[in-house]
Amino acid sequence: MNADSTMSRRSWIEDTFCKRECGKFIPACRDLHRCFPMCQVCQNLIRCCCGRLVGEHTLLETGPSMSSWPGPGTGQQEEWSVECHTQTSATDAYGTIDFQDSAGRNCHAKYVRVAVDAKAEALLQLMRSEWQMERPKLLLTVHGGTENFPLPLKVRQAFSKGLITAAQSTGAWILTDGINTGVSRYVGEAVKTYGTHDLRKRNAVGVTPWGVIDNHSDLIGRDVLRPYQPLGNPLSKRVCLNGLHSHFLLVDDGTLGKHGCQLGLRRKLERHIQLQKIHPRLNQGVPVVCVVVEGGPDIVSMVLEYVSSVPPMPVFVFEGSGRAADLLAFLHKQTAIDSWTQTSRRTSC
């Protein structure tokens, strides 16, 4: 790739994708003590609703006067929101991650930091044109527990082999939240055990909140190669990226340490991919299948959204993986039994 094309790519990415940063300090604690401006207690202990301390706000020219904030019981607390209190600017983090594990193995993954309101069309163009990902013929979107959880051996083997076999036989893309815990880690292990050794054909995409990634400042740089060790601090609330994913969309809503902002953008991307043709000569969209492994209460509402969409999206639940997956499997069986019972009664009458 020559210098002109490299500059052109840089220009397109920075013109198209943004980052978000909080531009106004609004204290998350409503019971503030009355203090003098720039009080060190407030500076070091009180966090903004975005999750940052005063000094961590790069867009604040000077620290806010604590004495000017509403006192306890005034009822004048301003509600923080992404739309009103964050500012956008050109993305400053994209390139290639060089994952380095304890065994000395290196895996590379493309990444970009994007604002939470990025356009799905632009994301797909990035993935197809800039990252050279092959046109997907199937999209497997994997949801489940984000914390580490045990999987029975048979369930783990069925999930791992089934997922990778389906992906490789159809040319599918796999979407996860890309972190090194929970179901995403099991996806990474599946890629490692059953996947191809050709990294160019590994289409496992992590859609991950920028603000929860441990040492995410190490990834800042334009068109860079960044070394990254997915070890993490067991006492930290931050998470590490899984080194067996091939691409990462790092979703930025201006918050720090808060999960969930990526889900809306991920859903938009899924819908947009669903509208794409699996082949230029065929009038058939890309099938999207949701895969559920374990998970909490939010997974149940997510599955309801998938099956209620138009057209409905099929959901594959791994029974025996625990929690939400087992509950959904039980309800599905019970519904089938009740339906069969009612049909039998009508027939007998």
C-alpha positions as CSV (number, residue, x, y, z in Angstrom):
1,M,0.0,0.0,0.0
2,N,1.5,3.3,-1.0
3,A,1.6,6.5,1.0
4,D,-1.2,8.2,-0.9
5,S,-3.7,5.3,-0.3
6,T,-2.6,5.1,3.4
7,M,-3.3,8.8,3.9
8,S,-6.6,8.5,2.0
9,R,-7.7,5.6,4.4
10,R,-6.7,7.7,7.4
11,S,-8.6,10.7,6.1
12,W,-11.7,8.6,5.5
13,I,-11.7,6.9,8.9
14,E,-11.1,10.2,10.8
15,D,-13.7,12.0,8.6
16,T,-16.3,9.3,9.2
17,F,-15.9,8.1,12.8
18,C,-15.9,10.1,16.0
19,K,-15.1,9.6,19.7
20,R,-17.2,11.1,22.5
21,E,-15.9,12.9,25.5
22,C,-17.8,14.4,28.5
23,G,-17.6,18.1,28.4
24,K,-19.5,19.1,31.6
25,F,-18.9,17.8,35.1
26,I,-22.1,16.8,36.8
27,P,-21.6,15.1,40.1
28,A,-23.1,11.6,40.5
29,C,-23.4,12.1,44.2
30,R,-26.4,14.3,45.1
31,D,-25.4,14.9,48.8
32,L,-22.4,17.1,48.3
33,H,-20.8,18.9,51.2
34,R,-20.5,22.7,50.8
35,C,-16.9,23.5,50.1
36,F,-14.6,26.0,48.6
37,P,-13.8,26.0,44.8
38,M,-11.3,23.3,43.7
39,C,-11.7,21.4,47.0
40,Q,-9.3,18.4,46.9
41,V,-11.9,16.1,48.5
42,C,-14.2,16.7,45.6
43,Q,-11.4,16.6,43.1
44,N,-10.2,13.2,44.2
45,L,-13.4,11.5,45.4
46,I,-16.5,12.8,43.6
47,R,-17.1,11.4,40.2
48,C,-19.1,12.8,37.4
49,C,-22.2,10.9,36.1
50,C,-19.9,9.9,33.2
51,G,-17.7,8.0,35.7
52,R,-14.7,10.3,35.6
53,L,-13.1,12.4,38.3
54,V,-12.7,16.2,37.6
55,G,-9.1,15.8,36.5
56,E,-10.0,13.1,34.0
57,H,-12.2,15.5,32.0
58,T,-9.9,16.5,29.1
59,L,-12.5,18.9,27.7
60,L,-12.9,21.0,30.9
61,E,-10.7,24.1,30.6
62,T,-10.7,24.7,34.3
63,G,-12.1,22.7,37.2
64,P,-15.7,23.6,38.1
65,S,-16.4,25.5,41.3
66,M,-17.8,23.0,43.8
67,S,-19.6,25.7,45.7
68,S,-21.7,26.5,42.6
69,W,-23.2,23.1,42.5
70,P,-26.7,22.5,43.9
71,G,-26.7,21.7,47.6
72,P,-28.4,18.8,49.3
73,G,-32.2,18.9,48.9
74,T,-32.4,21.7,46.4
75,G,-33.9,19.5,43.8
76,Q,-32.0,21.2,41.0
77,Q,-29.7,18.3,40.0
78,E,-29.1,18.4,36.2
79,E,-29.6,15.1,34.6
80,W,-26.5,13.9,32.6
81,S,-27.0,12.6,29.1
82,V,-24.8,11.5,26.2
83,E,-26.6,13.8,23.8
84,C,-26.3,17.0,26.0
85,H,-23.1,16.6,27.9
86,T,-20.6,14.9,25.5
87,Q,-18.8,16.3,22.5
88,T,-17.7,14.6,19.4
89,S,-14.4,14.9,17.6
90,A,-12.5,12.8,15.1
91,T,-11.6,9.3,16.3
92,D,-8.1,9.0,17.6
93,A,-7.8,5.2,18.1
94,Y,-7.6,2.8,15.1
95,G,-5.2,0.4,13.6
96,T,-4.0,-3.1,14.6
97,I,-3.8,-4.7,18.1
98,D,-0.9,-7.1,18.6
99,F,-2.2,-9.5,21.3
100,Q,0.6,-11.0,23.3
101,D,-0.3,-13.9,25.6
102,S,1.6,-15.7,28.3
103,A,2.6,-18.5,25.9
104,G,4.4,-15.9,23.6
105,R,1.8,-16.3,20.8
106,N,0.9,-13.2,18.8
107,C,-2.5,-12.6,17.2
108,H,-3.4,-9.4,15.3
109,A,-6.8,-7.8,15.2
110,K,-8.1,-4.6,13.5
111,Y,-9.8,-2.0,15.7
112,V,-11.4,1.4,15.7
113,R,-13.0,3.6,18.3
114,V,-16.4,4.8,17.2
115,A,-19.1,7.0,18.7
116,V,-22.2,5.3,20.0
117,D,-24.3,7.0,17.3
118,A,-22.1,5.9,14.4
119,K,-23.9,4.9,11.2
120,A,-24.3,1.2,10.5
121,E,-23.7,1.8,6.8
122,A,-20.3,3.4,7.5
123,L,-19.4,0.5,9.9
124,L,-20.1,-2.1,7.2
125,Q,-18.2,-0.1,4.6
126,L,-15.2,-0.1,7.0
127,M,-15.4,-3.8,7.6
128,R,-15.8,-4.7,3.9
129,S,-13.6,-2.1,2.2
130,E,-11.0,-1.1,4.7
131,W,-10.7,-4.3,6.7
132,Q,-11.2,-6.5,3.6
133,M,-13.7,-8.8,5.3
134,E,-15.5,-11.2,2.9
135,R,-19.2,-10.6,2.3
136,P,-21.0,-12.6,5.0
137,K,-23.5,-15.3,4.0
138,L,-24.7,-15.6,7.6
139,L,-24.4,-13.5,10.8
140,L,-24.2,-15.3,14.1
141,T,-24.7,-12.9,17.0
142,V,-23.7,-14.5,20.3
143,H,-25.2,-13.2,23.6
144,G,-25.0,-14.5,27.1
145,G,-23.2,-14.0,30.4
146,T,-20.5,-11.4,30.6
147,E,-19.0,-12.7,33.9
148,N,-17.0,-16.0,33.9
149,F,-19.3,-19.0,34.3
150,P,-18.7,-22.8,34.1
151,L,-20.0,-24.7,31.1
152,P,-20.6,-28.5,31.3
153,L,-18.1,-30.3,29.0
154,K,-20.8,-31.6,26.6
155,V,-22.4,-28.2,26.3
156,R,-19.0,-26.5,25.7
157,Q,-18.0,-29.0,23.0
158,A,-21.4,-28.7,21.3
159,F,-21.3,-24.9,21.4
160,S,-17.7,-24.6,20.2
161,K,-17.8,-27.2,17.4
162,G,-21.3,-26.2,16.3
163,L,-20.5,-22.5,16.2
164,I,-17.3,-22.8,14.2
165,T,-18.6,-25.5,11.9
166,A,-21.6,-23.2,11.1
167,A,-19.3,-20.2,10.6
168,Q,-16.8,-21.9,8.3
169,S,-19.3,-23.9,6.2
170,T,-21.3,-20.8,5.4
171,G,-18.7,-18.0,5.5
172,A,-20.4,-16.4,8.5
173,W,-19.4,-13.5,10.7
174,I,-19.6,-13.9,14.5
175,L,-20.5,-11.0,16.7
176,T,-19.8,-10.9,20.4
177,D,-19.1,-8.2,23.0
178,G,-15.4,-9.1,22.5
179,I,-14.3,-9.2,26.2
180,N,-12.1,-11.8,27.7
181,T,-14.7,-13.2,30.1
182,G,-18.1,-14.9,29.9
183,V,-19.5,-16.1,26.6
184,S,-17.0,-14.1,24.5
185,R,-14.2,-16.0,26.0
186,Y,-15.9,-19.3,25.1
187,V,-16.2,-18.0,21.5
188,G,-12.5,-17.2,21.5
189,E,-11.7,-20.7,22.8
190,A,-13.9,-22.2,20.1
191,V,-12.0,-20.2,17.4
192,K,-8.7,-21.4,18.9
193,T,-9.8,-25.1,19.0
194,Y,-11.8,-25.5,15.9
195,G,-11.1,-22.5,13.8
196,T,-8.9,-22.1,10.8
197,H,-5.2,-21.1,11.2
198,D,-5.7,-18.5,8.4
199,L,-6.2,-15.3,10.4
200,R,-7.7,-13.6,7.3
201,K,-10.6,-16.0,7.5
202,R,-11.3,-15.4,11.2
203,N,-14.3,-13.2,11.2
204,A,-15.0,-12.9,14.9
205,V,-16.0,-9.3,15.6
206,G,-16.1,-7.8,19.1
207,V,-18.5,-4.9,19.6
208,T,-17.1,-3.6,22.9
209,P,-17.7,-0.5,25.1
210,W,-14.6,1.7,24.9
211,G,-15.0,2.9,28.5
212,V,-14.8,-0.5,30.1
213,I,-11.6,-1.7,28.5
214,D,-8.6,-2.0,30.8
215,N,-5.8,0.4,29.7
216,H,-7.8,1.6,26.7
217,S,-5.5,4.7,26.6
218,D,-2.8,2.3,25.3
219,L,-4.9,1.9,22.1
220,I,-4.9,5.6,21.3
221,G,-3.1,6.4,18.1
222,R,-3.9,6.8,14.4
223,D,-3.2,3.8,12.1
224,V,-0.9,2.2,14.7
225,L,0.2,-1.2,15.8
226,R,-0.4,-1.5,19.5
227,P,0.9,-4.3,21.7
228,Y,-1.8,-5.5,24.2
229,Q,-1.7,-8.2,26.9
230,P,-5.2,-9.5,27.8
231,L,-4.3,-10.3,31.4
232,G,-6.2,-7.8,33.4
233,N,-6.4,-6.9,37.1
234,P,-8.7,-9.3,39.0
235,L,-9.6,-6.5,41.4
236,S,-10.5,-4.1,38.6
237,K,-14.0,-3.5,37.2
238,R,-12.5,-3.0,33.8
239,V,-12.3,-5.8,31.2
240,C,-9.7,-7.0,28.7
241,L,-10.2,-7.7,25.0
242,N,-10.2,-11.3,23.9
243,G,-7.2,-11.9,21.8
244,L,-8.8,-14.6,19.5
245,H,-11.2,-12.1,17.9
246,S,-10.2,-10.7,14.6
247,H,-11.8,-7.3,14.6
248,F,-13.1,-4.8,17.2
249,L,-15.6,-2.0,17.1
250,L,-14.9,0.0,20.3
251,V,-18.1,1.9,21.1
252,D,-17.7,5.2,22.9
253,D,-20.6,7.1,24.6
254,G,-18.3,9.3,26.7
255,T,-18.7,7.2,29.9
256,L,-16.1,5.3,31.9
257,G,-16.6,1.9,33.4
258,K,-20.2,1.5,32.2
259,H,-21.5,-1.5,30.2
260,G,-24.3,-1.6,27.7
261,C,-23.8,1.3,25.4
262,Q,-22.7,-1.0,22.6
263,L,-26.0,-2.9,22.4
264,G,-27.9,-0.3,20.4
265,L,-25.2,0.1,17.8
266,R,-24.7,-3.6,17.6
267,R,-28.4,-4.1,16.9
268,K,-28.4,-1.4,14.2
269,L,-25.4,-3.1,12.6
270,E,-27.2,-6.5,12.7
271,R,-30.3,-5.0,11.0
272,H,-28.2,-3.3,8.3
273,I,-26.3,-6.5,7.6
274,Q,-29.6,-8.4,7.4
275,L,-30.6,-6.1,4.5
276,Q,-27.5,-6.9,2.4
277,K,-27.7,-9.5,-0.3
278,I,-25.7,-12.7,0.2
279,H,-24.8,-12.5,-3.5
280,P,-25.2,-9.7,-6.0
281,R,-27.3,-12.0,-8.3
282,L,-29.6,-13.3,-5.5
283,N,-32.5,-11.4,-4.0
284,Q,-31.9,-12.9,-0.5
285,G,-30.7,-11.0,2.5
286,V,-28.1,-12.2,5.0
287,P,-29.7,-14.5,7.6
288,V,-29.1,-13.4,11.2
289,V,-29.2,-15.9,14.0
290,C,-29.0,-15.1,17.7
291,V,-27.1,-17.6,19.8
292,V,-27.8,-17.6,23.6
293,V,-25.4,-19.1,26.2
294,E,-26.3,-18.6,29.9
295,G,-27.0,-14.9,30.6
296,G,-29.0,-12.8,33.0
297,P,-32.5,-11.2,32.9
298,D,-31.6,-8.7,30.2
299,I,-31.1,-11.7,27.8
300,V,-34.7,-12.6,28.1
301,S,-35.9,-9.2,27.0
302,M,-33.3,-9.2,24.2
303,V,-34.6,-12.6,22.9
304,L,-38.1,-11.2,23.0
305,E,-37.0,-8.3,20.8
306,Y,-35.3,-10.6,18.3
307,V,-38.3,-12.9,17.9
308,S,-40.7,-10.0,17.7
309,S,-38.7,-8.2,15.0
310,V,-39.9,-8.0,11.4
311,P,-39.0,-10.4,10.0
312,P,-38.5,-12.5,13.2
313,M,-35.0,-13.4,14.0
314,P,-34.3,-17.1,14.9
315,V,-32.8,-17.7,18.3
316,F,-30.7,-20.8,19.1
317,V,-30.5,-21.4,22.9
318,F,-28.0,-23.7,24.5
319,E,-29.9,-25.6,27.1
320,G,-27.7,-26.7,30.0
321,S,-25.6,-23.5,29.9
322,G,-27.4,-22.0,32.9
323,R,-29.6,-19.1,33.9
324,A,-31.5,-17.3,31.1
325,A,-30.7,-19.9,28.5
326,D,-32.1,-22.7,30.7
327,L,-35.2,-20.6,31.5
328,L,-35.9,-19.9,27.9
329,A,-35.4,-23.6,27.0
330,F,-37.9,-24.6,29.7
331,L,-40.5,-22.0,28.6
332,H,-40.1,-23.1,25.0
333,K,-40.7,-26.8,25.9
334,Q,-43.6,-25.9,28.2
335,T,-45.2,-23.8,25.5
336,A,-44.8,-26.7,23.0
337,I,-46.4,-29.1,25.5
338,D,-49.3,-26.8,26.2
339,S,-49.9,-26.3,22.5
340,W,-49.8,-30.1,21.8
341,T,-52.2,-30.7,24.7
342,Q,-54.7,-28.1,23.4
343,T,-54.5,-29.6,19.9
344,S,-55.1,-33.1,21.2
345,R,-58.2,-32.0,23.2
346,R,-59.7,-30.3,20.1
347,T,-59.0,-33.5,18.0
348,S,-60.6,-35.7,20.6
349,C,-63.7,-33.6,20.7
